[in-house]
Amino acid sequence: MIRIIGCIVIGTSLGVLSIPNITGMISYIPHMSTDTVDVIKNLNDAIRVPECVEVGDLMFLDARFDESNKWKVPGLYNEHGGIYVGNNTLVDACPHHDPDGVYAYDYSAFYSSQKNFVFLRVITANMSQRHAAAAWAMSKIGSSYQYFFSPPWFGLKIADTNLSFPTADKFYCMELLWAAYYNQGIDIDQNGWRFPWWVQGDDIIHDDDIEIIYESIRNSTEIITPFKGVYFANKKIVSTLEKTIVFGNITIEAVTYNENVTHMDLYIDSNYKATDILPPYQWNWSEPITGETVIKVIAYDNDDNQYSTAITVWKFS
């Protein structure tokens, strides 16, 4: 169950936990140049968490990158997450850090790399438990990243980091957030300990312990067909982690959760092809192409703002 409340709590987000000044800690942000990172550092004071956000709240986001990457999962807010620890700072576990692992970052870094995002509150936790969860996450700064797709353990979640187990002292982003609260006696994974023993964004956001306190869905456009699989005769015959391979014609379909979108344009390798003005936004892709190709979709809202997404495919026809 997801409860949604307004962003109405004022002045509760700053200075609660004692944390280091992290202005210079932004060492790497996925797909951003060094110049861009420098600009983000200068914007730290201008980009602040929403006023309703408190210590222990969780931020989930979808990142700005090609949908072919193996971290992309269809739907909202399920690609990356962090926990708010005060002073405009979140702690996360990410394979794109240098070195990869658990770090503290200014909110501006998260905001600048997101496509859409949400803040969640663990409503079954009291203030003391929320602060303790944030402090626990901070205590793991410097820990290594647990690669979700790495055999033999994949995304196995572990609550007791003192175990002599290969991945006990490593974390992927959602596992870090889950473990922070599990160590306070609250299980925010709706899947519990049922197989498969991992925790994903959807498992947390749909848990009964969670409510949404702030969300942004304007840039929520994504391509759902074709997507990570092998397609033949306009049907997916097998799913894949990254590659999208199409044999013959296919119906391209894109979705958005932004109700203000008025139309979408389709591009193939940066060449405009067609426009659809009503959902479902679909186009029949029948032109003969062989090799690597980029499908790009741009959504427009009432104010002519543009929200784009793209996926790399291999088409044979």
Secondary structure as UniProt FT lines:
FT   STRAND          3..4
FT   TURN            23..24
FT   TURN            30..31
FT   HELIX           34..42
FT   TURN            43..46
FT   TURN            51..52
FT   TURN            55..56
FT   STRAND          58..63
FT   TURN            67..68
FT   TURN            70..71
FT   STRAND          80..86
FT   TURN            87..88
FT   STRAND          89..94
FT   TURN            95..96
FT   STRAND          101..106
FT   HELIX           107..113
FT   STRAND          114..122
FT   TURN            123..124
FT   HELIX           127..139
FT   TURN            140..142
FT   STRAND          144..145
FT   TURN            148..149
FT   TURN            151..155
FT   TURN            161..162
FT   TURN            166..169
FT   STRAND          170..171
FT   HELIX           173..182
FT   TURN            183..185
FT   TURN            190..193
FT   HELIX           201..205
FT   TURN            208..209
FT   STRAND          210..216
FT   TURN            218..219
FT   STRAND          222..225
FT   STRAND          229..232
FT   TURN            233..234
FT   STRAND          235..239
FT   STRAND          245..247
FT   STRAND          250..255
FT   TURN            259..260
FT   STRAND          261..268
FT   TURN            269..270
FT   STRAND          271..276
FT   STRAND          281..285
FT   STRAND          290..301
FT   TURN            302..303
FT   STRAND          306..316
//
